Structure formats: structure tokens, C-alpha cells
Amino acid sequence: MAQNGQAGAERPQTGAPAVILVEPQLGENVGTAARAMANFSLGELRLVAPRDGWPNERAVKAASGADFIVEAARVFDTVEEAVADLNIVLATTARRRDMIKPVYSPETAAREMTARLADPDVRAGILFGRERTGLGNDEVALADGIIMAPVNTAFASLNLAQAVLLVGYEWFKLHTDGALGRETPVEAAGREGLYTAHTRAATKEELIGLFEHLERELDEANFLRPPEKRPAMVRNLRNMLSRANLTEQEVRTLRGVIASLVRNHERG
């Protein structure tokens, strides 16, 4: 029979699959799995017959701030009860079990669930097995498909938090706007690509100004010789500097360096 946990500080993400831990052995493992869930906005935790009972203070401590997920967890006596209200269930396992079922990587499983959950009336869940023995065949038989991760085939076992994090990461990738890392009131989340802080990428006009400045001083120093090799040397220098993806500030710094070297040479 289900036991309703207290409402947490945050509500589960609407439309996200439930995480179902089958007979977890240690409260710490439940807590670290909840922490992995919070990393990727999976908010609904279901527990099937946790060995050390429930609620569990060790789970709260190990959650490291994701205690709202632990406190809202629901406990069931059997897997059948835990999945009764769901429309699609996927089971994580390192073995195919010789069952005729679709096999998904975490990435394709995330796409499959996303497509199915586009229907607001559909609910999904992911089964994770016991720390030592994983899911039993009868439990896997209740699932609509199997999730298998690309791991070292000679050492394929993952702990609960690792397994939840791996699947949660692939789910979250499909439901994010590309933000990376932490976001705070004083610092925006990261984005892929060149981070320019308080400057910006240099314009071609600024880069050409740097090229011409450098080439002018190299001509004065008789570096670009002999004359017939000058065009190739200039192209090499320009290609080298172009690959650096310089910012406007970096262009100004380099031009300052060139000017400083010339002044020191003239004084010497």
C-alpha cells in the first residue's frame, strides 16, 4: 500500500518520468539518487519496500539539499503497485534477460519517453534495481522496454545514483534551453561557445587593424624577408591570429604589447 510523503519544497517537473527504486538497501543510496534527480529536474521518487524502512534520516542527509524529493517520496509494497498508474515503464539493467522487448540507450530512452509524454494523459516511470542484484526477471517483465547504458562490458554495474544521473542527464538535455552549470542572481548560466565575459568577440575591422600594425612593425624590423616570401609569411601570421578567436580587449592588449616593444627598442 502506498504511503504519501509530505509535500516537498519544490514540486516535481510536470510531465517528467517518475524514478522508482526497487528495494533500495541503504538510506544513503536513496539520498544520493534524489540528489541526482534534482540535478536534472526529476522530482517524483517512488520507493518499493526500502530495506531500512521509511522515512530515513540518512536519506535526507545524503540528499545534500534535495531533501524535498526525499520528503515527498511515496513508498509501495510491490513493484506492481508502484507502476499501477503509469502508462509506460522502462527498466534499467545491464543484461537483456532474453526477453523480447525494445532495448534503448539512455539517450534513445529519453527521446522515446519525451515523445510519449507529449500526451498530457500519459505518465511514465523508470525502474532501478537493488544495489547488489538489480531487478528481477519478473520485475523487468512488467516494463515496456529496457534501458542499457554503453559501459565497460567487463565492469557494467552502476550504483543507484550513477544510474539515475545517467538517465536523468539524457532526459534533461531534451528539456533545457542549453544553459550550462549554475545560475545565480549575479552570474548567468554558462553557454556553449567562447565566453567573452565583459568584452566581446573582435570585429574583422579590429583584427585587420592588428594585422596591419604587426606587419608594419615587422617590416620595420626587417623580419618579413626575403620579399618574395612576405605574402606567405603574412598569411601564416594572419591565420594564426584568426584561429585564436580574439576578443576586442585581447586585440587592444596585443596592439599595446607591440607598441611597447617598439618603444623599448627605440629607447635602446
Secondary structure as UniProt FT lines:
FT   TURN            14..15
FT   STRAND          18..22
FT   HELIX           27..39
FT   TURN            40..41
FT   STRAND          45..48
FT   TURN            51..52
FT   HELIX           57..62
FT   TURN            63..65
FT   HELIX           67..71
FT   STRAND          74..76
FT   HELIX           79..83
FT   TURN            84..85
FT   STRAND          88..92
FT   TURN            97..98
FT   STRAND          103..104
FT   HELIX           106..116
FT   TURN            117..118
FT   TURN            120..121
FT   STRAND          124..128
FT   TURN            131..133
FT   HELIX           137..140
FT   TURN            141..142
FT   STRAND          145..147
FT   TURN            153..154
FT   HELIX           160..173
FT   TURN            174..175
FT   TURN            185..186
FT   TURN            197..198
FT   HELIX           204..220
FT   TURN            221..222
FT   HELIX           227..229
FT   HELIX           230..243
FT   HELIX           248..267
//
